[in-house]
Amino acid sequence: DKPQTTRTAIQGVVTLPQAQLIFIDTPGIHDAKTLINERMMESVRAALDGRDLVLFLVDCSVPFQEQDEKAVELVKVLQTPVFLVLNKIDRVQNKQDLLPRLERYRAMFEFAEYFSISAMTGEGLPELRDAIIARLPEGPRYFPADYLTDQPERFIAAELIRERILHETRQEVPHSVAVIVEKWEDTPRLVRINATIYVERSGQKAIIIGAKGALLKTIGTAARQEIETLLSKKVFLELFVKVRPAWRESSQFLDAIDWRSMHGGQLEVDPENNS
């Protein structure tokens, strides 16, 4: 329910008896006010290039936003079919209320097809799946049937921790949080994970830690349980919180966390260098 929570394009693979679908989940469309926002928008443009089909996903439970119009402008130039997909219709009591929203999008751009779905309940998903398959060209299966994503487990674990932080802190610590898995030790019985949570201000650090460390413990417990489900193995998770001022504007820091997300290890950047 929070915008801009996806920071990099993530590839997911769905293998069905009749087809293999490769999805790319991109960051949301937004103003590039910081360096990290600029990189996120670069990721969006790169992800759109050369695709067979684009799903324009809209949260219909919230009002139309300026970013929606900017996103439409972005897909207008594509030589690719674009589906308009209104999601979260389970949160809309009167489905007739969707019609003005639908017409507003239709007036801006002629989408190839229109769908209303609920990813939560599954409503409308079979119809969307069948339409996607019908639009895709025939080709080989590029991945094994059990392949789910191109992201390593440590990246997913870091995202689960960050997601839990956003959930627990609400608007108090919006998007000034980065999570890096510094240590990943996989043993036959359990996985030992050390992760560092980076924030930009000491006040944000205090919020995440909470009174006597209570909130950090809550975050750690919930994240650990989700990671255990992911890995199907017991997890020992230790969290640390550090202040790194203006990290979202630091190319050095952003380059470092991109690498560490994939490979792990200690983050070696000058905390005072915002270059």
C-alpha positions in Angstrom: 0.0 0.0 0.0 3.0 2.3 -0.1 4.2 3.9 -3.4 7.8 3.5 -4.6 8.4 0.4 -2.4 9.9 -1.4 -5.4 13.3 0.1 -6.1 14.6 -2.2 -8.9 13.1 -4.2 -11.7 12.5 -7.7 -10.5 12.0 -10.7 -12.8 9.5 -13.3 -11.9 8.7 -16.5 -13.8 5.4 -18.4 -13.9 5.5 -21.8 -15.6 2.1 -23.2 -16.7 1.3 -26.4 -18.6 0.6 -24.4 -21.7 3.1 -21.5 -21.4 6.0 -19.9 -19.5 5.4 -16.3 -18.6 8.3 -13.9 -17.6 7.1 -10.9 -15.7 9.2 -7.8 -14.8 8.0 -5.8 -11.8 9.2 -2.2 -12.1 9.4 0.6 -9.7 6.4 2.9 -9.8 6.3 6.1 -11.9 7.2 9.2 -9.8 9.2 12.5 -9.9 12.9 11.9 -9.9 13.7 14.3 -7.0 16.7 12.3 -5.7 19.5 10.3 -7.2 17.8 7.0 -6.2 14.6 8.2 -7.8 16.5 8.9 -11.0 17.9 5.4 -11.0 14.5 3.9 -10.4 13.1 5.7 -13.4 16.1 4.5 -15.5 15.2 1.0 -14.4 11.5 1.5 -15.5 12.5 2.7 -19.0 15.0 -0.2 -19.4 12.4 -2.7 -18.3 9.9 -1.4 -20.9 12.3 -1.7 -23.8 11.7 -4.6 -26.1 8.9 -6.3 -24.2 6.1 -8.3 -25.8 3.4 -6.9 -23.6 3.0 -4.2 -20.9 0.5 -4.4 -18.0 -0.4 -0.9 -16.8 -1.4 -1.8 -13.2 -3.5 0.7 -11.3 -4.6 0.6 -7.6 -8.3 1.5 -8.0 -8.8 1.8 -4.3 -7.1 5.2 -4.2 -8.0 8.3 -6.2 -6.4 9.2 -9.5 -3.0 10.7 -9.0 -0.7 12.9 -11.0 1.8 10.0 -11.4 -0.9 8.1 -13.2 -1.0 10.6 -16.0 2.8 10.7 -16.2 2.8 6.9 -16.4 0.4 7.0 -19.3 2.6 9.4 -21.2 5.5 7.0 -20.7 3.6 4.1 -22.4 2.1 6.1 -25.2 5.4 6.0 -27.1 5.7 2.2 -26.9 5.3 0.0 -30.0 3.9 -2.7 -27.6 0.4 -3.7 -26.7 -0.6 -2.2 -23.3 -3.3 -3.7 -21.0 -5.0 -1.5 -18.4 -5.4 -3.6 -15.3 -7.4 -2.1 -12.4 -6.3 -3.9 -9.2 -7.8 -4.2 -5.7 -11.4 -4.2 -6.9 -12.2 -6.1 -3.7 -11.8 -2.8 -1.9 -14.4 -1.1 -4.1 -17.9 -1.6 -2.7 -19.8 -0.4 -5.8 -18.1 -1.6 -9.0 -20.0 1.0 -11.0 -17.6 3.5 -9.3 -14.9 2.1 -11.5 -16.5 3.3 -14.8 -15.4 7.0 -14.5 -11.9 5.9 -13.7 -11.9 3.6 -16.7 -13.2 6.3 -19.0 -10.5 8.7 -17.8 -7.8 6.3 -18.8 -9.5 5.5 -22.0 -9.6 9.2 -22.9 -5.8 9.5 -22.4 -4.8 6.4 -24.3 -6.3 3.5 -26.2 -5.2 0.5 -24.3 -5.2 -2.9 -26.1 -7.5 -4.5 -23.5 -9.0 -3.6 -20.1 -9.2 -5.8 -17.0 -10.5 -5.5 -13.4 -8.8 -7.8 -10.9 -8.1 -8.5 -7.3 -4.7 -10.0 -6.7 -5.8 -10.7 -3.2 -8.9 -12.8 -4.0 -8.0 -13.9 -7.4 -11.0 -12.3 -9.1 -10.4 -11.6 -12.8 -6.9 -13.3 -12.8 -7.9 -16.3 -15.0 -9.2 -13.9 -17.7 -6.1 -11.7 -17.5 -3.8 -14.8 -17.7 -5.5 -16.1 -20.8 -5.4 -12.8 -22.5 -1.6 -12.5 -21.7 -1.0 -16.0 -23.2 -2.9 -15.1 -26.3 -0.8 -12.0 -26.9 2.6 -13.6 -26.5 4.6 -15.0 -29.4 5.5 -18.7 -29.4 9.0 -19.5 -28.2 11.2 -21.8 -26.1 10.9 -22.2 -22.3 13.9 -20.3 -21.1 13.8 -21.4 -17.5 13.3 -24.7 -15.5 9.8 -25.2 -14.2 10.8 -24.5 -10.6 12.6 -21.2 -11.4 10.8 -18.3 -9.8 13.0 -15.2 -9.9 16.3 -13.8 -11.1 17.0 -12.3 -7.6 19.2 -14.2 -5.1 17.8 -15.2 -1.7 19.8 -12.6 0.1 18.1 -9.8 -2.0 14.7 -11.2 -1.3 15.5 -11.4 2.5 16.6 -7.8 2.5 13.4 -6.8 0.8 11.3 -8.7 3.3 13.0 -6.9 6.1 12.5 -3.5 4.4 8.9 -4.3 3.7 8.3 -5.1 7.4 10.0 -1.8 8.4 7.7 0.2 6.1 4.7 -1.7 7.5 5.6 -1.1 11.2 6.7 2.5 10.9 4.0 3.7 8.5 4.7 7.3 7.5 7.3 7.9 10.2 10.2 6.4 8.1 8.9 6.6 4.6 11.5 5.8 2.0 14.8 6.7 3.8 15.5 3.1 4.5 18.0 0.7 2.9 18.6 -2.9 4.1 21.9 -4.7 3.3 22.5 -8.3 4.2 26.1 -8.2 5.5 26.5 -11.9 6.4 24.8 -15.0 5.1 25.9 -18.3 6.6 24.0 -21.3 5.4 24.3 -24.5 7.5 22.5 -27.8 7.3 20.2 -26.8 10.2 19.8 -23.1 9.9 20.7 -19.9 8.1 22.5 -17.1 10.1 21.8 -13.7 8.7 23.2 -10.3 9.8 21.6 -7.3 8.1 22.1 -3.6 8.5 19.3 -1.1 8.3 20.5 2.3 7.0 18.6 5.5 7.6 19.4 9.1 7.0 18.7 10.7 10.4 19.3 9.7 14.0 15.6 10.3 14.7 14.7 7.7 12.2 17.1 5.3 13.8 15.4 5.9 17.2 11.9 5.2 15.6 13.0 1.9 14.1 14.7 0.7 17.3 11.7 1.8 19.5 11.5 2.0 23.3 14.0 -0.4 24.7 14.4 -2.0 21.3 10.8 -3.2 21.2 10.0 -2.2 17.6 13.3 -3.5 16.2 12.5 -6.8 17.9 9.0 -6.8 16.3 10.5 -6.1 12.9 13.1 -8.8 13.3 10.6 -11.5 14.5 8.2 -10.8 11.7 10.9 -10.7 9.0 12.5 -13.8 10.3 9.3 -15.8 10.1 8.8 -14.6 6.5 12.4 -15.5 5.6 12.0 -19.0 7.2 8.9 -19.5 4.9 11.0 -18.4 1.9 13.9 -20.7 2.7 12.0 -23.6 4.3 14.6 -23.6 7.0 15.2 -22.1 10.5 16.7 -18.6 10.5 18.8 -16.7 13.0 18.4 -13.0 12.1 20.4 -10.2 13.7 19.6 -6.6 12.8 21.7 -3.5 13.2 20.7 0.1 12.5 23.1 2.8 11.2 22.7 6.4 10.2 24.1 7.3 6.7 23.1 10.9 6.0 21.6 11.7 2.5 22.4 8.1 1.2 19.7 8.5 -1.5 21.9 11.2 -3.1 25.2 9.3 -2.9 26.2 7.5 -6.1 29.0 5.8 -4.1 26.5 4.4 -1.6 23.9 3.4 -4.2 26.5 1.6 -6.2 27.7 -0.2 -3.1 24.3 -1.3 -2.0 23.4 -2.6 -5.5 26.5 -4.8 -5.3 26.0 -5.9 -1.7 22.4 -6.8 -2.4 23.6 -9.5 -4.9 26.8 -10.6 -3.2 26.7 -9.6 0.5 29.7 -8.6 2.7 30.4 -5.5 4.7 29.5 -2.2 3.1 32.7 -0.2 2.7 31.8 3.4 2.0 32.8 6.7 3.6 29.8 7.7 5.8 30.7 11.4 5.3 31.1 11.2 1.5 27.9 12.0 -0.3 29.3 11.8 -3.8 
